Structures are given as C-alpha cells and as structure tokens.
C-alpha cells in the first residue's frame, strides 16, 4: 500500500486542480451522456486518495453497505477533510488504484461493500456498488441474480 503525506487543511479551501479523467467521466455520467462501462474502466485505472483511520481505510455504512471513500485529487480530499477531520489534525491517506480497492479491499471485508468517490463534492460524487461488473462475483450482492439472468434463453 502506498501512503500519502499527512495533510492539514486550514479551512481556507484547497487550490482547485484540473479535473482528473475519473472526475470528468463522473461529470459526464451525471449529465446523462457518459458510458457506464467507460466510467467503471476509468475508476479501475485511477489512483484514488483514501483517508486512513485507526490503521485501516476510512469507510462509512449506509443502506446496508460499507462504503470505502476515495477521492480523485487533493482538492476533493480537502473538501472531505473540512467536514470530517478533527480540527487542525492532519488526515493521513493511502493512494490506491481503484482496481485494487474493488478487487482486493472490498472482498476482504466480509460484508457488502462498495466504493464511494468524491462524496464531499457537490454534484460530483459517484457510488460504485457491490454488484457484478464492479466487484468480483464472490463479493457482489447480485451474483446469483446475474448468474440466473445470463442462463435464460441459452
């Protein structure tokens, strides 16, 4: 695992950076013009910044799913840190490929888990749920349904 430096945000806002390819694909998808397969592919190729806490990756539970929270760049991470960091305490993070998160981390959690990207970015977040085509079949909550659907009519 590659760890990033501790960063402290003073509340003055982060310097906006050029959008990453993943952030751009998310924006396209949210406008209804993107290709979902291309979005998943870009997520898998992208390095995401994942906050760490207590020796593990920061996550949140919602709707019966544990969401690993990843960010496309330091500006997106800064928006999150302003809401979730403890005052002037630094926020450590790991830099991980999206593919590693969904292929290795998610299955290791032994519970339904997915990837939430840029959750503190208004109109810029995207959730990659634990379904076939995003996570390995063994970790997908819909694996049995997808398997049955593929066998019909053949």
C-alpha positions as CSV (number, residue, x, y, z in Angstrom):
1,X,0.0,0.0,0.0
2,X,1.3,3.5,-0.8
3,X,0.7,6.1,1.8
4,X,0.4,9.8,1.2
5,X,1.7,12.5,3.4
6,X,-0.3,13.8,6.3
7,X,-2.1,16.9,5.2
8,X,-3.6,19.7,7.3
9,X,-6.3,21.9,5.9
10,X,-6.7,25.3,7.4
11,X,-10.3,25.8,6.3
12,X,-9.3,28.4,3.7
13,X,-10.2,26.0,0.9
14,X,-8.0,23.9,-1.3
15,X,-6.5,25.1,-4.5
16,X,-8.6,23.7,-7.3
17,X,-6.8,21.4,-9.7
18,X,-7.6,20.4,-13.2
19,X,-10.2,17.7,-13.2
20,X,-8.9,14.1,-13.3
21,X,-10.1,11.8,-16.0
22,X,-12.2,10.0,-13.5
23,X,-13.8,13.2,-12.2
24,X,-14.6,14.1,-15.9
25,X,-16.2,10.7,-16.5
26,X,-18.3,11.1,-13.4
27,X,-19.4,14.6,-14.6
28,X,-20.4,13.1,-17.9
29,X,-22.3,10.3,-16.3
30,X,-24.1,12.7,-14.0
31,X,-25.1,14.7,-17.1
32,X,-26.5,11.5,-18.6
33,X,-24.1,11.4,-21.5
34,X,-21.4,9.1,-20.3
35,X,-20.8,5.4,-20.9
36,X,-21.2,3.4,-17.7
37,X,-18.6,0.8,-18.8
38,X,-16.1,3.6,-19.6
39,X,-16.7,5.1,-16.2
40,X,-16.0,1.8,-14.4
41,X,-12.9,1.3,-16.5
42,X,-11.6,4.8,-15.6
43,X,-12.3,4.1,-11.9
44,X,-10.3,0.9,-12.1
45,X,-7.3,2.7,-13.7
46,X,-7.4,5.8,-11.4
47,X,-5.3,6.4,-8.3
48,X,-7.7,7.4,-5.6
49,X,-6.8,9.0,-2.3
50,X,-8.4,7.1,0.6
51,X,-8.3,8.6,4.1
52,X,-6.9,6.2,6.7
53,X,-8.1,6.0,10.3
54,X,-7.2,3.5,13.1
55,X,-4.8,1.6,10.9
56,X,-7.4,1.0,8.1
57,X,-9.1,2.7,5.3
58,X,-11.9,5.2,6.2
59,X,-15.3,4.0,5.4
60,X,-19.0,4.7,6.2
61,X,-22.0,2.4,6.4
62,X,-25.2,3.4,4.6
63,X,-28.1,1.3,3.3
64,X,-26.6,-2.0,4.5
65,X,-23.4,-1.3,2.5
66,X,-19.9,-0.4,3.8
67,X,-18.5,2.3,1.5
68,X,-14.8,2.8,1.1
69,X,-14.4,6.5,0.5
70,X,-11.9,7.6,-2.2
71,X,-11.1,10.9,-3.7
72,X,-9.9,11.8,-7.2
73,X,-7.5,14.5,-6.1
74,X,-6.3,16.5,-3.1
75,X,-8.9,19.2,-3.6
76,X,-11.7,16.6,-3.3
77,X,-10.0,15.1,-0.3
78,X,-9.7,18.6,1.3
79,X,-13.4,19.2,1.0
80,X,-14.0,15.9,2.9
81,X,-11.3,16.7,5.5
82,X,-13.0,20.0,6.3
83,X,-16.1,18.1,7.2
84,X,-14.5,15.0,8.9
85,X,-11.1,15.9,10.2
86,X,-10.6,16.8,13.8
87,X,-9.7,20.5,13.7
88,X,-6.1,21.0,12.9
89,X,-5.2,17.3,13.0
90,X,-3.6,16.0,9.8
91,X,-5.5,13.5,7.7
92,X,-3.4,10.6,6.5
93,X,-4.4,8.8,3.3
94,X,-3.4,6.0,1.1
95,X,-3.0,6.3,-2.7
96,X,-4.6,3.2,-4.2
97,X,-5.7,2.1,-7.7
98,X,-9.5,1.8,-7.9
99,X,-9.0,-1.7,-9.2
100,X,-7.2,-2.6,-6.0
101,X,-10.0,-1.2,-3.9
102,X,-12.8,-3.1,-5.7
103,X,-10.8,-6.3,-6.4
104,X,-8.9,-6.7,-3.1
105,X,-10.2,-4.5,-0.3
106,X,-13.9,-4.9,-0.9
107,X,-13.8,-8.7,-0.9
108,X,-11.7,-8.8,2.2
109,X,-14.3,-7.0,4.3
110,X,-16.7,-10.0,4.5
111,X,-19.8,-7.7,4.2
112,X,-21.4,-5.9,1.3
113,X,-19.0,-3.1,0.4
114,X,-18.5,-0.7,-2.5
115,X,-16.6,2.4,-3.4
116,X,-17.8,6.0,-2.9
117,X,-15.9,8.6,-4.9
118,X,-15.7,12.3,-4.1
119,X,-18.5,12.2,-1.5
120,X,-17.9,15.8,-0.4
121,X,-18.0,17.2,-3.9
122,X,-21.5,18.7,-4.6
123,X,-22.8,17.3,-7.8
124,X,-19.6,15.3,-8.3
125,X,-19.9,12.2,-6.3
126,X,-20.3,8.7,-7.7
127,X,-21.0,5.4,-6.0
128,X,-19.8,2.0,-7.3
129,X,-22.0,-0.5,-5.6
130,X,-21.1,-4.1,-4.8
131,X,-22.6,-5.6,-7.9
132,X,-21.4,-7.9,-10.8
133,X,-19.2,-5.9,-13.2
134,X,-17.8,-3.6,-10.5
135,X,-16.6,-6.0,-7.7
136,X,-15.6,-9.7,-8.1
137,X,-18.6,-12.0,-8.4
138,X,-17.9,-13.5,-4.9
139,X,-18.3,-10.0,-3.3
140,X,-21.3,-9.0,-5.5
141,X,-24.7,-8.8,-3.8
142,X,-26.4,-9.6,-7.1
143,X,-24.2,-12.5,-8.2
144,X,-27.0,-15.1,-8.0
145,X,-29.4,-12.9,-9.9
146,X,-26.9,-12.0,-12.6
147,X,-25.9,-15.7,-13.0
148,X,-29.6,-16.7,-13.4
149,X,-30.2,-13.9,-15.9
150,X,-27.3,-15.0,-18.1
151,X,-28.5,-18.5,-18.3
152,X,-32.0,-17.7,-19.6
153,X,-32.6,-18.4,-23.2
154,X,-29.4,-20.2,-23.9
